Amino acid sequence: KDVISIARMQGVMSIVDIAQTAGVIPIDFADWQPDVVAGSCVKWLCGGPGAGFLWVSKQILNQLEPVDIGWFSHKNPFEFNIHNFEYADSALRFWGGTPSVLPYAIAKNSIDQMYRIGVKKVREHNVMLARKVIDALPASWLVSPDEDQYRTGTLVVNPPIRDALEARLNALNVHFDVRKRGFRLSAHIYNTPEQIEQVINALL
């Protein structure tokens, strides 16, 4: 939100990428008032690969002329005149050509399920599980912010003797990412406190 305000004061457009937060952090466009928001359905929305989304403020919708266009982008898609192109007056101007339907069908059902659960509930569950890990491990291992309000859904910890601990986690079939700065743990709504206890025991 602060970045959007700064951009507006500078007279520039704001484009916000929420691929890492949609589905785990409550988002309010009415409060943010961004110009453009883009994201992916992969990560926290559990929508699988191949589907993304784009939201554009009505105030600037007709000012933007996307370069990557297709027949759905046309004001009259059935005109079939290659020498004439007019952008659709609606968000269809960003649609492009015929999409692969299956990824969008999967993503829609996943997003509907996440909506029924509620992002606020997902966030509370995520914070509760992350707090268990934070409170159990030495503070020196923590890479992510300790304060819940400054942390995304992912918790990064950097323990010593990483190879041995990585092997322990793999033996428990824990899904995690290994990065230069540490292990990335992303507890979702389907993870249980018992699973988190297993992770903590493996790390300690």
Residue pairs with C-beta under 8 A, 6 or more apart in sequence:
1 31
1 32
3 14
3 16
4 14
4 16
4 32
4 33
4 34
4 35
7 13
7 14
7 35
8 14
8 33
13 35
13 36
13 60
14 34
14 35
14 36
15 34
15 35
15 36
15 37
15 38
16 32
16 34
16 36
16 37
16 38
17 37
17 38
17 39
18 27
18 37
18 38
18 39
19 38
19 39
19 40
19 42
19 43
19 52
20 43
20 44
20 152
20 153
20 154
21 27
21 44
21 152
21 153
22 39
22 43
22 44
22 45
23 43
23 44
23 45
23 46
23 114
23 119
23 122
24 44
24 119
24 122
24 123
24 126
24 152
24 153
24 188
25 119
25 123
25 152
25 153
26 119
26 120
26 123
27 119
29 37
29 55
33 57
34 55
34 57
35 56
35 57
35 59
35 60
36 54
36 55
36 56
36 57
36 60
36 64
37 54
37 55
38 52
38 53
38 54
38 55
39 52
39 53
40 51
40 52
40 53
41 47
41 48
41 51
41 52
41 53
41 103
41 107
41 110
41 111
42 48
42 49
44 114
44 122
44 153
44 186
44 188
45 107
45 110
45 111
45 114
46 110
46 113
46 114
46 188
47 103
47 106
47 107
47 108
47 110
47 111
48 103
48 106
48 107
48 110
49 103
50 100
50 102
50 103
50 104
50 107
51 103
51 104
51 106
51 107
54 91
54 94
56 64
56 91
56 94
61 90
61 91
61 93
62 87
62 89
64 93
64 94
65 87
65 93
66 73
66 87
66 93
66 94
66 96
68 96
69 85
69 87
69 93
69 96
70 95
70 96
70 97
70 98
71 77
71 97
71 98
72 88
72 92
72 95
72 96
72 97
72 98
73 87
73 88
73 92
73 93
73 94
73 95
73 96
74 85
74 86
74 87
74 88
75 86
75 87
75 88
75 89
76 86
77 88
87 93
88 95
114 122
117 189
121 189
122 188
122 189
123 153
125 187
125 188
125 189
125 191
126 153
126 187
126 188
126 189
127 148
127 151
128 193
129 187
129 191
129 193
129 196
130 148
130 151
130 155
130 185
130 187
131 148
132 193
132 196
132 197
132 200
133 155
133 157
133 185
133 196
133 199
133 200
134 142
134 146
134 155
136 200
136 204
137 157
137 159
137 200
137 203
137 204
139 146
141 157
141 158
141 159
141 182
142 156
142 157
142 158
143 156
143 157
143 158
143 181
143 182
144 151
144 152
144 154
144 155
144 156
144 157
145 151
153 186
153 187
153 188
154 184
154 185
154 186
155 184
155 185
155 186
155 187
156 179
156 181
156 182
156 183
156 184
156 185
157 182
157 183
157 185
157 203
158 181
158 182
158 183
159 165
159 182
159 183
159 203
162 178
162 182
162 183
165 183
165 202
165 203
166 178
166 183
168 202
168 203
169 176
169 183
169 199
169 202
169 203
171 202
172 198
172 199
172 202
174 195
174 198
174 199
174 202
176 183
176 184
176 185
176 186
177 183
177 184
178 184
185 199
187 196
